[in-house]
Amino acid sequence: MVRGPGDVVRTWGSGRGVPDGALRWALEVRPGDLRGEGTVRMDDLPVGLLGPILPEFALKSAREARIDGELALRGDGYERLGLAGTLAVRGVVLDSARIAPSPIRGVTLAVSGRAAFLPARGRLEFEDTRIALGGDAHPVGTAVGVLAAGALEWTPAHFRVDAVMTLPTTPCDAAIAAIPRDLLAEVAGFRLAGTLAARLRLLVDSRDLAATRVEVAVNDGCVFEDVPAFADLRRFASPFVQRVLEPDGSEFAFETGPGSGSWTPISDMSPFLLHAVIAHEDAGFLSHHGFAPSEIQVALVRNLEAGRYVQGASTITMQLVKNVFLHREKTLARKVQEVLLTWWTESAFSKEQILELYLNVIEYGPSIYGIRHAAAHYFGREPGELSVAESAFLATILPSPKLFHAAYVDGRPSPRLRERLRAFLRRMESRGRIDATALETGLAEVDQMTFHREGADRPVARPLVGTARPLPFGLGSEVSSDWSDTVGDQTEGGEHVLPDAADAADETWSSSGE
């Protein structure tokens, strides 16, 4: 360390890591005005040297993991610290129950580009930044990279995120292989051909949540070539046993699938039911490809406004995937697996097939799975006989079917639930899903709604009153884009909202955490 003219301090040197690795630095500092510049280089250093600033879940691998990089630093007083260069960490083990049930090994992360930290504003600005994630299959230099630009602010008074992230045209298989195998588990068996490109714009400001934007553009040229055995959709073309792990750890199993006694083809379901479930659970179902950025945006705003989780953004396809492929644990690993399985299901199944399977396997109450069982349990009817009001009820209970079963125990919906059903029916009519006759009949039926009791005679069959707009099924996976625009799917929004205090006082509610 040498002191030069003008209150300048120059320092340079090197050091060894334990047991190996090297650190080199060359800095010129002006302590009087808090300015300085220079370079720092790290070669194969143990990440453990950074132990005091590492998150707890990464400490397990701190001794084995290694860090490489070279950074150019420039400090301009307390206002700004500029950084440019590269930083790569390899061999990290992520061990957290929130990430995955077991440790995620062999994680590689590399960042290169330019950034500036503004301490007084709690602001980090970055540009021309490349963030690359890889596993054992991708050395640091070949990891799949995302380009990022934008700014992050975090102060005691507010937070703000304004960023654009771009995935350049990338081989699909390389994009999947970049995700650590321990994170994908059995989903790692997918093999794809073709290329993928994407762009995400995220704007969130706690001072103006109404201005939140989540914009996604994807150029998907991927083709699934190999699929792991557990994700083979052909097993749903004939009778199969669906096993459900209940929250208490017990397992419930039932047989369903085409040809089984509990299966109902979509052509034998009430059109009111189909419209009610789509409107309530996933208004854009017929127009999106398994993911709904607009619903993610709405849910993000509502959750931030409430300061807690009150609304999910799962599409019908995502809910189906969780029911037939995944376990109940809520981890980052399961979310990653859910995205890949949703992508696969949307590419292999038509919307008609997805909705048909969904309605035949989901839960409608305690030990009540599949629409045939649900229609018989609540109303003593076949799925094709469900009226518009009965359909609205079965759609409305889907966020928390076990808890809504309290209405069945009471013999009829509570006053608050009946008002919820009336509002839902009016919205369906305003969106062109049902006609005025169906609405009028449904509103009258809600006032008189009671539930079927086990052992009682089934009610006499009656014709459905009113009409529902024809759904574009029988067209394979292609759905005309003007269908949703006419009905209003792009702006309708789902009703999948968790309760507030008033709801909890009248109905027994609970957040599913989904």
C-alpha positions in Angstrom: 0.0 0.0 0.0 1.5 3.3 -1.1 0.3 6.8 -0.4 0.8 9.1 -3.3 0.3 12.8 -4.0 -3.1 14.4 -3.7 -4.3 12.1 -0.9 -4.2 9.1 -3.2 -3.7 5.6 -1.8 -2.7 2.8 -4.1 -2.9 -0.8 -3.1 -2.2 -4.0 -5.0 -1.4 -7.6 -4.1 -2.6 -11.1 -4.1 -3.6 -13.9 -1.7 -4.3 -17.6 -1.7 -7.5 -19.3 -0.8 -7.7 -22.3 1.5 -7.0 -24.9 0.3 -6.4 -23.3 -3.1 -7.5 -20.5 -5.4 -6.1 -17.0 -5.8 -7.2 -13.4 -5.3 -5.5 -10.4 -6.9 -6.3 -6.7 -6.7 -5.1 -3.3 -7.8 -7.0 -0.3 -6.5 -6.5 3.5 -6.3 -8.5 5.2 -3.6 -9.0 8.8 -2.6 -10.4 8.5 1.0 -11.0 12.2 1.4 -13.9 12.3 -1.1 -14.7 8.5 -1.1 -13.6 7.9 -4.6 -11.7 5.1 -6.1 -11.2 2.7 -9.0 -9.4 -0.5 -9.8 -9.8 -4.2 -10.5 -10.3 -7.3 -8.5 -9.7 -10.8 -9.9 -10.7 -14.2 -8.3 -9.5 -17.5 -9.6 -11.0 -20.8 -8.3 -11.6 -19.2 -4.8 -13.7 -21.1 -2.3 -17.1 -19.5 -2.0 -16.7 -19.9 1.8 -14.7 -16.7 1.8 -18.0 -14.9 1.2 -19.7 -16.8 4.0 -20.8 -13.7 6.0 -22.9 -12.4 3.1 -24.3 -15.7 1.7 -27.9 -16.7 2.3 -28.2 -19.6 4.7 -29.5 -22.1 2.1 -26.2 -21.8 0.2 -23.8 -22.2 3.1 -23.9 -26.0 2.9 -21.7 -25.9 -0.2 -19.7 -22.8 0.6 -16.5 -24.8 1.1 -16.8 -26.9 -2.0 -18.2 -24.3 -4.4 -15.8 -22.1 -6.4 -15.9 -18.5 -7.6 -14.1 -17.0 -10.6 -14.3 -13.5 -12.0 -12.7 -10.2 -12.8 -14.4 -6.9 -11.8 -13.6 -3.3 -12.6 -14.8 -1.0 -9.8 -15.3 2.8 -9.8 -16.6 4.6 -6.8 -17.8 8.2 -7.2 -18.4 9.2 -3.6 -21.4 7.9 -1.7 -23.6 8.5 -4.7 -22.5 5.7 -7.1 -20.4 2.5 -7.3 -19.9 1.3 -10.8 -19.1 -2.4 -11.6 -18.2 -4.1 -14.9 -16.8 -7.5 -15.7 -17.7 -11.2 -15.0 -18.5 -13.3 -12.0 -19.1 -17.0 -12.0 -20.0 -19.4 -9.2 -19.9 -23.2 -9.8 -20.5 -26.3 -7.7 -23.1 -24.7 -5.5 -25.5 -26.9 -3.5 -28.9 -25.3 -2.7 -30.4 -26.9 0.4 -33.7 -25.4 1.4 -37.1 -27.0 1.9 -38.6 -24.0 0.0 -36.5 -24.8 -3.1 -36.8 -28.6 -3.2 -37.4 -31.6 -0.9 -33.7 -32.6 -1.4 -30.5 -30.6 -2.1 -30.0 -29.2 -5.6 -26.4 -30.0 -6.6 -24.1 -28.8 -9.4 -25.6 -25.4 -9.8 -23.6 -22.9 -12.0 -24.4 -19.2 -12.2 -22.5 -16.7 -14.3 -23.1 -12.9 -14.6 -21.3 -10.5 -16.9 -22.0 -6.9 -17.9 -22.2 -3.5 -16.3 -24.0 -2.3 -13.2 -24.1 0.7 -10.9 -25.2 0.8 -7.2 -26.6 4.1 -5.9 -26.6 3.7 -2.1 -28.5 6.9 -1.3 -31.4 5.7 -3.4 -31.2 2.0 -2.7 -31.0 1.6 -6.4 -29.2 -1.0 -8.6 -29.0 -0.2 -12.3 -27.8 -2.8 -14.8 -27.3 -2.9 -18.6 -25.8 -5.2 -21.2 -26.0 -7.9 -18.5 -25.9 -11.6 -19.3 -27.2 -14.0 -16.6 -26.4 -17.6 -17.4 -27.6 -20.7 -15.5 -26.2 -24.1 -15.9 -25.8 -27.5 -14.3 -23.3 -30.2 -14.7 -24.1 -30.4 -18.4 -23.1 -26.8 -18.9 -19.7 -25.4 -18.0 -19.6 -21.7 -17.1 -18.6 -20.6 -20.5 -21.3 -22.5 -22.3 -24.3 -22.0 -20.0 -27.5 -20.8 -21.5 -27.8 -17.0 -21.0 -30.5 -14.4 -20.5 -29.9 -10.8 -21.4 -31.1 -8.3 -18.8 -31.4 -4.5 -18.5 -33.3 -2.3 -16.0 -33.2 -1.1 -12.4 -34.1 -2.3 -8.9 -35.0 0.0 -6.0 -35.5 -1.0 -2.4 -35.9 1.5 0.4 -37.8 1.5 3.7 -40.5 3.5 2.0 -40.9 1.7 -1.3 -39.7 -0.9 -3.8 -39.6 -0.7 -7.6 -38.6 -3.3 -10.3 -38.3 -2.2 -13.9 -36.6 -4.8 -16.0 -36.5 -6.5 -19.4 -35.1 -10.0 -19.7 -34.6 -11.6 -23.1 -33.7 -15.2 -24.0 -32.1 -15.0 -27.5 -32.9 -17.8 -29.9 -31.7 -20.9 -28.1 -31.9 -24.6 -28.9 -34.8 -26.0 -26.8 -32.9 -28.9 -25.5 -30.1 -26.6 -24.3 -32.6 -24.4 -22.5 -33.9 -27.4 -20.6 -30.5 -29.0 -20.0 -29.3 -25.7 -18.4 -31.7 -26.3 -15.5 -30.1 -28.5 -12.8 -31.3 -32.1 -13.0 -32.0 -32.2 -9.3 -34.5 -29.3 -9.8 -36.3 -31.1 -12.6 -36.2 -34.6 -11.0 -38.0 -37.1 -13.3 -39.1 -34.2 -15.6 -35.5 -34.1 -16.8 -36.4 -36.9 -19.2 -37.9 -34.6 -21.7 -36.0 -34.2 -25.0 -36.8 -31.4 -27.5 -35.8 -30.3 -30.9 -36.1 -26.8 -32.4 -35.4 -23.3 -31.0 -36.9 -21.0 -28.3 -36.8 -17.3 -27.8 -38.6 -15.2 -25.2 -38.9 -11.7 -23.7 -40.2 -10.6 -20.3 -41.0 -7.1 -19.2 -41.7 -6.6 -15.5 -42.7 -3.3 -14.0 -43.8 -3.1 -10.3 -43.8 0.0 -8.2 -45.2 -0.1 -4.6 -46.2 3.5 -5.0 -48.4 2.9 -8.0 -49.4 -0.8 -8.1 -52.1 0.0 -10.8 -49.2 0.6 -13.2 -47.8 -2.9 -12.8 -47.0 -4.6 -16.1 -46.2 -8.3 -16.8 -45.6 -8.7 -20.5 -44.4 -11.9 -22.1 -43.6 -12.7 -25.7 -42.5 -16.2 -26.8 -41.3 -17.6 -30.1 -41.8 -21.3 -29.4 -40.4 -23.5 -32.2 -39.9 -26.5 -29.9 -41.0 -30.0 -30.7 -41.1 -32.7 -27.9 -39.3 -35.7 -29.2 -38.9 -37.9 -26.0 -41.2 -37.8 -23.0 -40.5 -39.5 -19.6 -42.8 -42.5 -19.0 -44.7 -40.9 -16.1 -45.7 -38.0 -18.4 -47.0 -40.2 -21.2 -50.5 -38.8 -21.9 -51.6 -42.0 -23.6 -52.4 -43.5 -20.2 -55.4 -41.2 -20.0 -57.0 -42.7 -23.1 -58.4 -45.7 -21.2 -59.3 -46.5 -17.6 -56.6 -45.5 -15.1 -56.3 -45.2 -11.3 -55.9 -41.7 -10.1 -54.1 -41.5 -6.7 -54.5 -38.4 -4.5 -52.3 -37.6 -1.5 -54.6 -35.8 1.0 -53.2 -33.0 3.3 -53.2 -35.4 6.2 -50.9 -37.7 4.4 -53.5 -40.4 3.5 -54.0 -41.6 0.0 -57.3 -41.6 -1.9 -57.5 -43.7 -5.1 -60.3 -43.9 -7.6 -60.7 -45.3 -11.1 -61.5 -43.0 -14.0 -60.7 -42.6 -17.7 -62.7 -43.4 -20.9 -64.6 -46.7 -20.4 -64.7 -46.5 -16.6 -68.0 -46.0 -14.8 -66.9 -42.7 -13.3 -65.9 -41.0 -16.6 -68.1 -38.5 -18.5 -67.2 -37.5 -22.0 -67.2 -33.8 -22.5 -70.0 -34.2 -25.1 -72.2 -35.5 -22.3 -71.6 -32.6 -19.9 -73.9 -29.6 -19.6 -72.7 -26.7 -21.7 -73.5 -24.4 -18.7 -71.0 -26.4 -16.7 -68.2 -26.0 -19.3 -68.8 -22.2 -19.5 -69.0 -21.8 -15.7 -65.8 -23.6 -15.0 -63.9 -21.7 -17.8 -65.3 -18.4 -16.6 -64.5 -19.0 -13.0 -61.1 -20.8 -13.2 -59.5 -19.6 -16.4 -61.3 -17.0 -18.5 -58.6 -17.0 -21.2 -58.4 -20.8 -21.4 -59.3 -21.0 -25.1 -56.9 -18.4 -26.2 -53.7 -18.9 -24.2 -51.1 -21.7 -24.4 -51.2 -22.8 -20.8 -49.9 -19.6 -19.2 -51.8 -16.3 -18.7 -49.5 -13.3 -18.2 -52.5 -11.0 -17.8 -53.8 -13.1 -14.9 -50.3 -13.2 -13.3 -50.3 -9.4 -13.5 -53.8 -9.1 -11.8 -52.8 -11.6 -9.1 -49.5 -9.9 -8.4 -51.3 -6.5 -7.9 -54.0 -8.0 -5.7 -51.5 -9.9 -3.6 -49.2 -6.9 -3.1 -52.2 -4.7 -2.2 -53.3 -7.1 0.4 -49.9 -7.8 1.7 -50.6 -11.5 1.6 -51.5 -14.3 -0.8 -55.1 -13.8 -1.9 -55.3 -14.8 -5.5 -53.6 -17.3 -7.7 -52.9 -17.3 -11.4 -53.0 -21.0 -12.3 -54.6 -21.8 -15.6 -56.8 -24.9 -16.0 -53.9 -26.7 -17.7 -51.6 -25.9 -14.8 -54.2 -27.1 -12.3 -54.6 -30.3 -14.3 -50.9 -30.9 -14.3 -50.8 -30.5 -10.5 -53.6 -33.0 -10.1 -52.3 -35.8 -12.4 -48.5 -35.5 -12.2 -47.3 -33.6 -9.2 -47.2 -33.8 -5.4 -48.7 -31.3 -3.0 -45.4 -29.7 -1.7 -45.0 -26.0 -2.6 -41.5 -25.6 -3.7 -39.5 -23.8 -6.4 -38.7 -27.3 -7.9 -42.4 -28.2 -8.2 -43.1 -24.8 -9.9 -40.4 -25.4 -12.5 -41.7 -29.0 -13.1 -45.2 -27.6 -13.4 -44.2 -25.1 -16.1 -42.5 -27.8 -18.2 -45.4 -30.3 -17.8 -47.9 -27.6 -18.7 -45.9 -26.7 -21.8 -45.9 -30.4 -22.8 -49.6 -31.0 -22.1 -50.7 -27.9 -24.2 -48.6 -29.1 -27.1 -49.9 -32.7 -27.0 -53.6 -32.3 -26.0 -56.4 -30.2 -27.5 -58.2 -27.7 -25.3 -61.2 -30.1 -25.4 -59.1 -33.0 -24.1 -57.5 -30.9 -21.4 -60.9 -29.6 -20.1 -62.5 -33.1 -20.3 -59.7 -34.7 -18.3 -59.6 -31.8 -15.8 -63.3 -32.1 -15.0 -63.1 -35.8 -14.6 -60.2 -35.8 -12.1 -60.4 -32.7 -9.9 -61.8 -32.6 -6.4 -65.3 -31.2 -5.6 -65.4 -32.0 -1.9 -64.2 -34.6 0.7 -63.6 -37.9 -1.2 -65.6 -36.4 -4.2 -63.6 -36.6 -7.4 -64.8 -36.2 -10.9 -67.8 -34.4 -12.3 -70.0 -37.5 -12.4 -69.6 -38.1 -8.6 -70.0 -34.4 -7.9 -73.2 -33.9 -9.9 -74.7 -37.0 -8.2 -73.6 -36.0 -4.7 -74.7 -32.4 -4.7 -77.8 -32.5 -7.0 -78.6 -36.2 -7.7 -78.1 -35.6 -11.4 -76.0 -36.7 -14.4 -73.4 -34.1 -15.6 -75.4 -33.4 -18.7 -78.5 -32.5 -16.6 -76.8 -29.7 -14.6 -78.7 -26.4 -14.8 -77.0 -23.1 -15.1 -77.3 -22.4 -11.4 -76.1 -25.9 -10.4 -73.2 -25.4 -12.8 -72.3 -22.1 -11.3 -72.3 -23.6 -7.8 -69.9 -26.5 -8.8 -67.6 -24.0 -10.5 -67.6 -21.6 -7.6 -66.6 -24.2 -5.0 -63.4 -25.1 -6.9 -60.9 -22.9 -5.0 -61.7 -24.7 -1.7 -64.1 -27.6 -2.3 -63.7 -29.3 1.1 -64.5 -26.0 2.9 -67.4 -25.1 0.7 -68.9 -28.6 1.5 -70.2 -26.9 4.7 -73.0 -25.5 2.5 -73.9 -29.1 1.5 -74.0 -30.1 5.2 -76.3 -27.1 5.9 -78.6 -28.2 3.2 -78.4 -25.0 1.1 -76.0 -22.2 0.2 -75.6 -19.4 2.8 -77.0 -16.0 1.9 -73.5 -14.7 1.1 -72.8 -17.7 -1.2 -76.1 -17.2 -2.9 -75.3 -13.6 -3.6 -71.9 -14.7 -5.0 -73.7 -17.1 -7.3 -76.1 -14.4 -8.5 -73.2 -12.1 -9.3 -71.3 -14.8 -11.1 -74.4 -15.6 -13.3 -74.9 -12.0 -14.2 -71.2 -11.8 -15.3 -71.6 -14.9 -17.4 -74.6 -13.3 -19.2 -72.8 -9.9 -19.6 -69.9 -11.8 -21.3 -72.2 -13.5 -23.7 -71.7 -17.0 -22.2 -75.4 -17.5 -21.5 -78.5 -15.9 -22.7 -81.0 -13.8 -20.8 -83.4 -16.7 -20.4 -80.7 -18.8 -18.7 -79.8 -15.9 -16.5 -83.4 -15.3 -15.4 -83.9 -19.0 -14.7 -80.6 -19.3 -12.8 -81.3 -16.4 -10.5 -84.6 -17.8 -9.6 -83.1 -21.3 -9.0 -80.3 -19.9 -6.7 -83.0 -18.5 -4.3 -84.5 -22.0 -4.0 -81.3 -24.1 -4.2 -81.1 -27.1 -1.9 -78.8 -30.2 -2.1 -79.6 -33.9 -2.8 -79.3 -36.2 0.2 -77.7 -39.7 0.0 -80.3 -42.4 -0.3 -83.0 -40.0 -1.5 -84.6 -40.6 -4.9 -83.0 -38.7 -7.7 -85.0 -35.7 -9.0 -87.0 -36.0 -12.1 -85.0 -35.1 -15.3 -85.9 -31.8 -16.7 -84.9 -29.9 -19.9 -82.2 -27.2 -19.6 -83.7 -23.8 -19.8 -81.9 -21.1 -21.8 -78.9 -21.6 -23.9 -75.1 -21.3 -23.6 -73.0 -20.0 -26.5 -71.5 -23.0 -28.4 -67.9 -23.7 -27.5 -65.4 -24.2 -30.4 -64.7 -27.8 -29.6 -64.1 -30.5 -32.2 -61.5 -28.2 -33.8 -58.4 -30.0 -32.4 -55.9 -27.7 -30.6 -56.6 -24.8 -32.9 -59.2 -22.3 -31.5 -60.2 -19.2 -33.5 -58.8 -16.1 -31.8 -62.0 -14.1 -32.3 -64.0 -16.5 -30.0 -62.4 -15.3 -26.8 -62.4 -11.6 -27.9 -66.2 -11.8 -28.5 -66.9 -13.5 -25.2 -64.5 -11.2 -23.3 -61.9 -13.8 -22.1 -59.1 -11.4 -22.5 -60.5 -9.1 -19.8 -63.0 -11.1 -18.0 -60.6 -12.5 -15.3 -61.2 -15.5 -13.2 -63.0 -15.7 -9.9 -60.3 -17.7 -8.3 -59.8 -15.3 -5.4 -59.2 -16.3 -1.8 -61.4 -14.9 1.0 -61.2 -11.7 3.0 -62.4 -11.4 6.6 -66.0 -11.0 5.6 -65.9 -14.2 3.6 -64.4 -16.1 6.5 -67.1 -15.0 8.8 -69.8 -16.5 6.6 -68.1 -19.4 4.9 -65.3 -21.6 6.3 -62.4 -20.5 4.0 -58.7 -21.3 3.8 -56.0 -20.4 1.4 -54.8 -23.3 -0.7 -51.4 -21.5 -1.2 -51.6 -22.2 -4.9 
